[in-house]
Amino acid sequence: MYRLKNADYDAYLVGGGVRDLLLGKHPKDFDIVTNAQPEEIRQLFGNCRLIGRRFRLAHVHFGNEVIEVATFRAGHNEDEASAHHNQDGMILRDNIFGTIEEDAWRRDFSVNALYYNINDFSVIDYTGGLKDLEQRRFRIIGDPEVRFREDPVRMLRAVRLAGKLGFVIEEETDKAIHQMVVSLQAVSSSRLYEEVLKLFLTGHAIVTFELLCNYGLFEQLFPGSDGIFEKKDPNIPLSMLLKGLENTDKRVADGKPVVPAFLFAVILWNNLQTYFEYNCSIGRSPFDAFQSASRKAIEKQLSDISIPRRITTQVRDVWSMQLRLENRKGKRPFRTVDHPRFRAAYDFLLLREEAGEQLQELCDWWTKFQDVDEELKYTMIRSLRNVSKSTSTKKRKRGTKKHTNKSSVASEN
């Protein structure tokens, strides 16, 4: 900011960084806005890279840190609007430069349109953001319908930030989201993937999920998820999703890594089960039915959210490992434990049991198997074989007795 100032440009800290500092929080990133144009910014910073066509930005690199620097934006007049918006009103390009005040009215939410001025260390507020911040209220700037039509992702951002900050969404903004959820379908599937990660992997997944469901946005992101909300006793699919999101929040709070593949495996598990049951009903073997259902659950979702192949591969590994965890014959358990996805698959198994599936014995067995020495591992596998033989023998004896009774009755008659 001072380098821009020393070169006779204006420079302000803006957006979430100012908002979080005023709330007493530690910002995760800092955005700078200036009257210098992108090419001028690049001339000042050798460690600068210009990105974007729809919204031209400068990324200034300091080691592993990236500071985003944008030029003041202005609104579009009627002629410009037709050239920069599609027929639905979505912004295609936003590189009309203007003044700081014009820039403020082009921003999304009032609490994100606060500017910190290094000239006198003041906060500049054109849109009433300070009052909204004080009242813990999230309000979009301008006509909500127009602003959400310009960029439907703003609806997801409103929900995410309201959940994260514990803010309420202002009445007119709230009403517009309810009315415009379908417009989310116009957003590219690759952009929605990035938004889903922000929604669920930043430590506020439970409250965000509740807000998404309240507005009907979750069904827009995951159209095949209707079965999760069916009234069942108990509702295992919904319980599993909630517990998965709760565990994700806990891992974030504990500073542990979170894996996108596990999230998608949990969300789409009910879809897989639906396809699996259908495949079995038409006579396919359980293994083929499961593999086909796994493929279809992923393929259906890809049309809405462009999940990278490396992630979908991991998702299917976690799912297919559920079958391997059930097969504990011979040396298979040793190979299963050595599988790179074993830990994720084991955690997924525990989650299924916690949600209400009857898997306690299987969970306990794998929990113990990981901790004992090799000799005891073989003992555990042999014990399973002995139990299987005993059960099989009992079944045969019951069958023989039943057959003898029938023969006796037949001879008496």
C-alpha positions as CSV (number, residue, x, y, z in Angstrom):
1,M,0.0,0.0,0.0
2,Y,2.8,2.4,0.8
3,R,4.6,1.6,-2.4
4,L,1.5,2.5,-4.3
5,K,1.1,5.7,-2.2
6,N,4.7,6.7,-2.8
7,A,4.1,6.3,-6.6
8,D,1.3,8.8,-6.2
9,Y,-1.5,6.3,-6.4
10,D,-4.4,5.9,-3.9
11,A,-4.4,2.6,-2.0
12,Y,-6.9,1.2,0.5
13,L,-7.3,-2.1,2.4
14,V,-10.8,-3.3,1.7
15,G,-13.3,-6.2,2.1
16,G,-13.1,-9.1,4.5
17,G,-9.8,-8.0,6.0
18,V,-11.3,-4.7,7.2
19,R,-14.5,-6.4,8.3
20,D,-12.7,-9.1,10.3
21,L,-10.3,-6.6,12.0
22,L,-13.3,-4.5,13.1
23,L,-14.9,-7.6,14.5
24,G,-11.8,-8.4,16.4
25,K,-11.0,-11.5,14.3
26,H,-7.7,-12.4,12.6
27,P,-8.1,-12.0,8.8
28,K,-7.0,-14.9,6.6
29,D,-6.2,-12.6,3.6
30,F,-5.9,-9.0,2.6
31,D,-7.3,-7.3,-0.5
32,I,-6.0,-3.9,-1.7
33,V,-7.9,-1.5,-4.0
34,T,-6.2,1.3,-5.9
35,N,-6.7,3.8,-8.7
36,A,-3.6,2.3,-10.4
37,Q,-4.6,0.2,-13.4
38,P,-3.4,-3.4,-13.7
39,E,-0.5,-2.7,-16.0
40,E,0.6,0.1,-13.8
41,I,0.5,-2.2,-10.7
42,R,2.7,-4.7,-12.6
43,Q,5.2,-2.0,-13.4
44,L,5.6,-1.2,-9.6
45,F,5.9,-4.8,-8.5
46,G,8.3,-7.3,-10.1
47,N,6.6,-10.0,-8.1
48,C,3.3,-9.3,-9.7
49,R,1.1,-11.5,-12.0
50,L,-2.0,-10.3,-13.7
51,I,-4.9,-12.8,-13.8
52,G,-8.5,-13.0,-15.0
53,R,-10.5,-11.7,-18.0
54,R,-13.9,-11.3,-16.5
55,F,-12.4,-9.4,-13.6
56,R,-8.8,-8.2,-14.2
57,L,-6.7,-8.5,-11.0
58,A,-3.1,-8.2,-9.9
59,H,-1.6,-10.8,-7.6
60,V,1.4,-9.6,-5.8
61,H,3.5,-12.4,-4.3
62,F,5.5,-12.2,-1.1
63,G,7.0,-15.6,-0.4
64,N,4.0,-17.9,0.0
65,E,1.6,-15.0,0.6
66,V,-0.5,-13.5,-2.3
67,I,-1.9,-10.0,-1.9
68,E,-4.8,-9.3,-4.3
69,V,-4.8,-5.8,-5.8
70,A,-7.7,-4.6,-7.8
71,T,-8.4,-1.3,-9.6
72,F,-11.5,0.7,-8.6
73,R,-14.5,-0.5,-10.5
74,A,-17.4,1.6,-11.8
75,G,-21.0,0.7,-12.7
76,H,-22.0,0.0,-16.4
77,N,-24.2,2.4,-18.3
78,E,-27.0,1.1,-20.4
79,D,-24.9,0.5,-23.6
80,E,-22.0,-1.0,-21.6
81,A,-24.4,-3.3,-19.6
82,S,-25.6,-5.1,-22.8
83,A,-22.0,-5.7,-23.8
84,H,-20.8,-6.9,-20.4
85,H,-23.9,-8.9,-19.2
86,N,-25.6,-12.0,-20.7
87,Q,-29.3,-12.2,-21.4
88,D,-30.0,-13.3,-17.8
89,G,-28.2,-10.3,-16.4
90,M,-25.0,-12.2,-15.3
91,I,-21.8,-10.1,-15.5
92,L,-19.5,-11.5,-18.1
93,R,-16.8,-8.8,-17.8
94,D,-16.2,-6.1,-15.1
95,N,-13.2,-4.1,-16.1
96,I,-14.8,-0.6,-16.2
97,F,-12.6,1.5,-13.9
98,G,-13.8,4.3,-11.8
99,T,-13.6,6.1,-8.4
100,I,-13.5,4.7,-4.9
101,E,-17.2,5.7,-4.3
102,E,-18.2,4.0,-7.6
103,D,-16.2,1.0,-6.5
104,A,-18.0,0.8,-3.1
105,W,-21.4,0.6,-4.8
106,R,-20.2,-2.1,-7.1
107,R,-19.2,-4.4,-4.2
108,D,-21.5,-7.2,-3.0
109,F,-22.3,-6.7,0.7
110,S,-22.2,-3.5,2.8
111,V,-19.9,-5.1,5.5
112,N,-17.5,-5.9,2.7
113,A,-17.4,-2.3,1.3
114,L,-15.4,-0.7,4.1
115,Y,-12.1,0.9,3.2
116,Y,-9.1,1.5,5.5
117,N,-7.2,4.6,4.6
118,I,-3.5,4.7,5.4
119,N,-3.4,8.5,4.9
120,D,-5.3,9.2,8.1
121,F,-5.9,5.7,9.5
122,S,-9.7,6.0,9.1
123,V,-12.4,3.7,7.8
124,I,-14.4,5.0,4.8
125,D,-18.0,3.8,4.6
126,Y,-20.2,4.8,1.6
127,T,-22.9,2.0,1.9
128,G,-23.8,1.8,5.6
129,G,-21.6,-1.1,6.3
130,L,-20.5,0.1,9.8
131,K,-24.1,0.2,11.0
132,D,-24.8,-3.3,9.5
133,L,-21.6,-4.6,11.2
134,E,-22.7,-3.2,14.5
135,Q,-26.1,-4.8,14.1
136,R,-24.5,-8.1,12.9
137,R,-26.6,-7.9,9.7
138,F,-25.7,-9.1,6.2
139,R,-27.2,-6.9,3.5
140,I,-26.5,-6.8,-0.3
141,I,-25.8,-3.4,-1.8
142,G,-28.4,-2.2,-4.3
143,D,-31.4,-4.1,-5.7
144,P,-31.0,-7.7,-4.4
145,E,-32.6,-9.3,-7.5
146,V,-30.3,-7.4,-9.9
147,R,-27.2,-8.0,-7.8
148,F,-27.9,-11.8,-7.5
149,R,-28.7,-12.0,-11.2
150,E,-25.3,-10.3,-12.0
151,D,-23.6,-13.1,-10.0
152,P,-25.7,-15.9,-8.5
153,V,-22.7,-17.1,-6.4
154,R,-23.3,-14.1,-4.2
155,M,-26.2,-16.1,-2.7
156,L,-23.8,-18.8,-1.6
157,R,-21.4,-16.2,-0.3
158,A,-24.1,-14.6,1.7
159,V,-25.0,-17.9,3.3
160,R,-21.4,-18.8,4.0
161,L,-20.4,-15.5,5.6
162,A,-23.6,-15.2,7.6
163,G,-23.0,-18.7,9.0
164,K,-19.3,-18.0,9.6
165,L,-19.9,-14.7,11.4
166,G,-23.2,-15.5,13.1
167,F,-25.0,-12.7,11.2
168,V,-28.6,-12.5,10.2
169,I,-29.4,-12.0,6.5
170,E,-31.4,-8.7,6.0
171,E,-35.1,-9.1,5.0
172,E,-34.9,-8.0,1.4
173,T,-31.7,-9.9,0.8
174,D,-33.3,-13.0,2.4
175,K,-36.4,-12.7,0.2
176,A,-34.4,-12.4,-3.0
177,I,-32.3,-15.5,-2.2
178,H,-35.5,-17.6,-1.7
179,Q,-36.8,-16.3,-5.1
180,M,-33.7,-16.7,-7.1
181,V,-32.1,-20.1,-6.1
182,V,-32.7,-21.5,-9.6
183,S,-30.4,-18.9,-11.1
184,L,-27.5,-20.8,-9.5
185,Q,-27.8,-23.3,-12.4
186,A,-26.3,-20.7,-14.7
187,V,-23.0,-20.8,-12.8
188,S,-20.2,-22.9,-14.3
189,S,-19.7,-26.3,-12.6
190,S,-16.0,-25.6,-12.0
191,R,-16.7,-22.4,-10.1
192,L,-19.3,-24.2,-8.0
193,Y,-16.7,-26.8,-7.0
194,E,-14.5,-24.1,-5.4
195,E,-17.5,-22.6,-3.7
196,V,-18.6,-25.9,-2.2
197,L,-15.1,-26.3,-0.6
198,K,-15.5,-22.8,1.0
199,L,-18.9,-23.7,2.2
200,F,-18.0,-27.0,3.9
201,L,-14.3,-27.1,4.7
202,T,-13.7,-23.8,6.6
203,G,-15.0,-24.8,10.0
204,H,-18.7,-23.8,9.8
205,A,-20.2,-26.7,7.8
206,I,-23.2,-27.5,10.1
207,V,-24.6,-24.0,10.3
208,T,-23.9,-23.4,6.6
209,F,-25.7,-26.7,5.7
210,E,-28.8,-25.6,7.7
211,L,-28.8,-22.2,5.9
212,L,-28.4,-23.8,2.5
213,C,-31.3,-26.1,3.2
214,N,-33.4,-23.2,4.4
215,Y,-33.0,-21.4,1.1
216,G,-33.2,-24.5,-1.1
217,L,-29.6,-24.0,-2.2
218,F,-28.3,-27.4,-1.1
219,E,-30.7,-29.1,-3.6
220,Q,-29.4,-26.8,-6.3
221,L,-25.8,-27.9,-5.6
222,F,-26.7,-31.6,-5.1
223,P,-29.9,-32.3,-7.1
224,G,-29.8,-36.0,-6.3
225,S,-29.8,-35.4,-2.6
226,D,-33.6,-35.5,-2.1
227,G,-33.4,-38.9,-0.4
228,I,-31.4,-37.5,2.4
229,F,-34.5,-35.5,3.6
230,E,-37.0,-38.3,3.4
231,K,-38.8,-39.0,6.7
232,K,-37.3,-42.2,8.0
233,D,-37.0,-43.7,11.5
234,P,-34.2,-43.3,12.0
235,N,-33.2,-41.0,9.1
236,I,-29.8,-42.6,8.6
237,P,-28.8,-40.6,5.4
238,L,-29.4,-37.3,7.0
239,S,-27.8,-38.4,10.3
240,M,-24.7,-39.5,8.5
241,L,-24.4,-36.3,6.6
242,L,-24.8,-34.2,9.8
243,K,-22.2,-36.3,11.7
244,G,-19.8,-36.0,8.8
245,L,-20.1,-32.3,8.7
246,E,-19.8,-32.1,12.5
247,N,-16.6,-34.1,12.3
248,T,-15.2,-31.9,9.6
249,D,-15.9,-28.8,11.7
250,K,-14.1,-30.5,14.6
251,R,-11.0,-31.3,12.5
252,V,-10.8,-27.7,11.3
253,A,-11.1,-26.4,14.9
254,D,-8.4,-28.8,16.0
255,G,-6.1,-27.6,13.2
256,K,-6.2,-31.0,11.4
257,P,-6.3,-31.4,7.6
258,V,-9.7,-31.9,5.9
259,V,-10.1,-33.9,2.7
260,P,-12.5,-32.8,0.0
261,A,-12.9,-36.5,-1.2
262,F,-14.3,-37.5,2.2
263,L,-16.8,-34.7,2.2
264,F,-18.1,-35.7,-1.3
265,A,-18.1,-39.4,-0.3
266,V,-20.4,-38.6,2.6
267,I,-22.8,-36.3,0.7
268,L,-23.2,-38.7,-2.3
269,W,-23.3,-41.9,-0.3
270,N,-27.1,-41.9,-0.2
271,N,-27.2,-41.4,-4.0
272,L,-25.0,-44.5,-4.4
273,Q,-27.3,-46.5,-2.1
274,T,-30.3,-45.6,-4.2
275,Y,-28.7,-46.7,-7.4
276,F,-27.3,-49.8,-5.7
277,E,-30.8,-50.9,-4.5
278,Y,-32.2,-50.4,-8.0
279,N,-29.4,-52.4,-9.6
280,C,-30.0,-55.3,-7.1
281,S,-33.7,-55.2,-7.8
282,I,-33.1,-55.9,-11.5
283,G,-31.0,-59.0,-10.8
284,R,-27.4,-57.7,-10.9
285,S,-24.9,-59.2,-8.5
286,P,-24.1,-57.2,-5.4
287,F,-20.5,-56.4,-6.6
288,D,-21.6,-55.3,-10.1
289,A,-24.5,-53.4,-8.6
290,F,-22.2,-51.5,-6.2
291,Q,-19.6,-50.6,-8.9
292,S,-22.2,-49.5,-11.3
293,A,-24.0,-47.4,-8.6
294,S,-20.7,-45.8,-7.7
295,R,-20.0,-44.7,-11.2
296,K,-23.5,-43.4,-11.7
297,A,-23.6,-41.4,-8.5
298,I,-20.4,-39.6,-9.6
299,E,-21.4,-39.1,-13.2
300,K,-24.8,-37.5,-12.2
301,Q,-23.1,-35.1,-9.8
302,L,-20.4,-34.0,-12.3
303,S,-23.0,-32.2,-14.5
304,D,-23.6,-29.8,-11.6
305,I,-20.3,-29.6,-9.8
306,S,-17.1,-30.2,-11.7
307,I,-15.3,-32.4,-9.1
308,P,-11.7,-33.1,-10.3
309,R,-10.9,-36.6,-11.4
310,R,-8.3,-37.1,-8.6
311,I,-11.0,-36.3,-6.1
312,T,-13.6,-38.6,-7.7
313,T,-11.1,-41.4,-7.8
314,Q,-10.5,-41.0,-4.0
315,V,-14.3,-41.0,-3.4
316,R,-14.8,-44.2,-5.3
317,D,-11.8,-45.8,-3.4
318,V,-13.4,-44.9,0.0
319,W,-16.7,-46.4,-1.2
320,S,-15.3,-49.6,-2.7
321,M,-13.2,-50.1,0.4
322,Q,-16.5,-50.6,2.3
323,L,-16.9,-53.9,0.5
324,R,-13.3,-54.8,1.3
325,L,-13.7,-54.1,5.0
326,E,-16.6,-56.7,5.1
327,N,-14.3,-59.3,3.5
328,R,-12.0,-60.6,6.3
329,K,-11.0,-63.9,4.9
330,G,-7.4,-65.2,4.6
331,K,-4.8,-62.5,4.0
332,R,-7.2,-59.9,2.7
333,P,-7.3,-57.9,6.0
334,F,-3.5,-57.4,5.7
335,R,-3.8,-56.1,2.2
336,T,-6.8,-53.9,3.2
337,V,-4.9,-52.3,6.1
338,D,-2.0,-51.5,3.7
339,H,-4.2,-49.7,1.2
340,P,-3.5,-46.0,1.0
341,R,-7.2,-45.2,1.5
342,F,-7.7,-47.5,4.5
343,R,-7.8,-44.8,7.1
344,A,-10.3,-42.8,5.3
345,A,-12.4,-45.9,4.6
346,Y,-12.2,-47.0,8.2
347,D,-13.3,-43.5,9.4
348,F,-16.2,-43.7,6.8
349,L,-17.2,-47.1,8.3
350,L,-17.3,-45.7,11.8
351,L,-19.4,-42.8,10.5
352,R,-21.9,-45.2,9.0
353,E,-22.2,-47.0,12.3
354,E,-22.5,-43.8,14.3
355,A,-25.3,-42.7,12.0
356,G,-27.4,-45.8,12.7
357,E,-26.2,-48.7,10.4
358,Q,-25.7,-52.0,12.3
359,L,-22.0,-52.3,11.9
360,Q,-20.7,-52.4,15.6
361,E,-19.1,-55.8,15.3
362,L,-17.3,-54.9,12.1
363,C,-16.1,-51.5,13.5
364,D,-14.8,-53.1,16.7
365,W,-13.0,-55.8,14.8
366,W,-11.1,-53.4,12.5
367,T,-10.4,-51.1,15.5
368,K,-8.7,-54.0,17.3
369,F,-7.0,-55.4,14.2
370,Q,-5.0,-52.3,13.7
371,D,-3.5,-52.3,17.2
372,V,-2.6,-55.9,17.8
373,D,0.6,-57.7,16.7
374,E,0.8,-60.0,13.7
375,E,0.2,-63.2,15.6
376,L,-2.9,-61.9,17.2
377,K,-4.1,-60.6,13.8
378,Y,-3.9,-64.2,12.4
379,T,-5.8,-65.4,15.6
380,M,-8.6,-62.9,14.9
381,I,-8.9,-64.1,11.3
382,R,-9.0,-67.8,12.4
383,S,-11.6,-66.9,15.0
384,L,-13.8,-65.5,12.2
385,R,-13.4,-68.7,10.2
386,N,-14.3,-70.8,13.2
387,V,-17.4,-68.8,13.9
388,S,-18.4,-69.1,10.3
389,K,-17.9,-72.9,10.4
390,S,-19.9,-73.2,13.6
391,T,-22.8,-71.1,12.2
392,S,-22.7,-73.2,9.0
393,T,-22.8,-76.5,11.0
394,K,-25.8,-75.3,13.1
395,K,-27.7,-74.4,9.9
396,R,-27.0,-77.9,8.4
397,K,-28.2,-79.6,11.6
398,R,-31.4,-77.6,11.7
399,G,-32.0,-78.4,8.1
400,T,-31.4,-82.2,8.7
401,K,-33.8,-82.2,11.7
402,K,-36.4,-80.5,9.7
403,H,-36.1,-82.9,6.8
404,T,-36.3,-85.9,9.2
405,N,-39.5,-84.6,10.7
406,K,-41.0,-84.2,7.3
407,S,-40.1,-87.8,6.4
408,S,-41.5,-89.1,9.7
409,V,-44.8,-87.3,9.1
410,A,-45.0,-88.6,5.5
411,S,-44.5,-92.2,6.7
412,E,-47.1,-92.0,9.3
413,N,-49.6,-90.6,6.8
